């Protein structure tokens, strides 16, 4: 049995990318995992694959902006409890702050920040009622503390997630609910494709981030590398860390 044996986890946005990698690592470590993702995603197929791997997994179709209570209830109904929440669901699109309508600008904030808040509150209520503590891990981004054009919506949302991590960690510490985050840099996932272009394959990325080593490790991360950091924060090994966001970016944010 792995280090998450006997634990039940809910992972949002888990059909693909980082979320799927987190679910796979959790199953490897013995957790039962509820895959939460939008209807029509690959969530059901992801859950089936995890079961084929010998793990315990199920899928619930859910939108984090509307269905936080429902996805937490579905997890408890299916597995009997909830010990770990990973707020991973996110979206990205270019948005000019002068030209984009407020409603369009707000979409990323709704999914990334408000989604994390609603899911954390729903999960937190269950964890408090269970009386055995818990873990919440927020997948943030180095964009949460760096500036970038065409991205004020995304960066603002990720920065708010980091602050949510700190504040809820303080508020829920008496309940032994540890809340931390992981801030990736570039990761090789479907989200790397923006407006039909894979940013990791562009000549600019290869020249600046790889050949010139703007990323000191000279490559994007693989989803599993982010998932391993999430797993640590969700595990018993993380017993005295709360309110912090670990940067996993190959050194990108420490260079200039």
SULDA-V842982 format. One record per residue. PSI is psi in whole degrees, 0 to 359 (999 if undefined). Layout:
PSI ; PSI
This chain:
134 ; 184 ; 350 ; 16 ; 131 ; 356 ; 153 ; 129 ; 144 ; 124 ; 120 ; 152 ; 40 ; 7 ; 330 ; 174 ; 221 ; 318 ; 317 ; 318 ; 320 ; 314 ; 318 ; 316 ; 319 ; 315 ; 319 ; 325 ; 10 ; 2 ; 151 ; 135 ; 130 ; 120 ; 117 ; 125 ; 171 ; 148 ; 140 ; 356 ; 190 ; 21 ; 316 ; 320 ; 323 ; 314 ; 319 ; 320 ; 318 ; 322 ; 321 ; 333 ; 357 ; 8 ; 176 ; 119 ; 152 ; 167 ; 138 ; 128 ; 121 ; 147 ; 121 ; 340 ; 347 ; 334 ; 25 ; 309 ; 320 ; 320 ; 326 ; 317 ; 321 ; 322 ; 313 ; 321 ; 320 ; 318 ; 350 ; 348 ; 180 ; 124 ; 331 ; 133 ; 133 ; 112 ; 97 ; 339 ; 135 ; 164 ; 157 ; 140 ; 153 ; 139 ; 113 ; 122 ; 335 ; 327 ; 335 ; 138 ; 155 ; 320 ; 318 ; 322 ; 324 ; 344 ; 315 ; 320 ; 320 ; 314 ; 309 ; 309 ; 301 ; 326 ; 315 ; 321 ; 310 ; 317 ; 320 ; 318 ; 318 ; 316 ; 320 ; 321 ; 318 ; 315 ; 320 ; 316 ; 325 ; 328 ; 18 ; 19 ; 194 ; 180 ; 135 ; 128 ; 123 ; 125 ; 106 ; 222 ; 154 ; 342 ; 342 ; 340 ; 11 ; 156 ; 151 ; 137 ; 154 ; 17 ; 21 ; 327 ; 311 ; 312 ; 321 ; 316 ; 316 ; 322 ; 322 ; 323 ; 318 ; 320 ; 323 ; 318 ; 312 ; 314 ; 315 ; 330 ; 320 ; 314 ; 323 ; 5 ; 322 ; 340 ; 7 ; 35 ; 111 ; 130 ; 121 ; 175 ; 165 ; 130 ; 98 ; 163 ; 233 ; 131 ; 139 ; 84 ; 172 ; 337 ; 347 ; 345 ; 110 ; 124 ; 39 ; 3 ; 129 ; 108 ; 337 ; 346 ; 0 ; 152 ; 323 ; 315 ; 313 ; 322 ; 309 ; 312 ; 334 ; 296 ; 320 ; 357 ; 44 ; 327 ; 112 ; 326 ; 358 ; 36 ; 161 ; 161 ; 155 ; 147 ; 324 ; 330 ; 326 ; 319 ; 324 ; 323 ; 319 ; 317 ; 318 ; 313 ; 337 ; 353 ; 168 ; 338 ; 332 ; 82 ; 349 ; 30 ; 124 ; 145 ; 12 ; 153 ; 119 ; 128 ; 128 ; 83 ; 16 ; 16 ; 1 ; 314 ; 357 ; 2 ; 168 ; 999
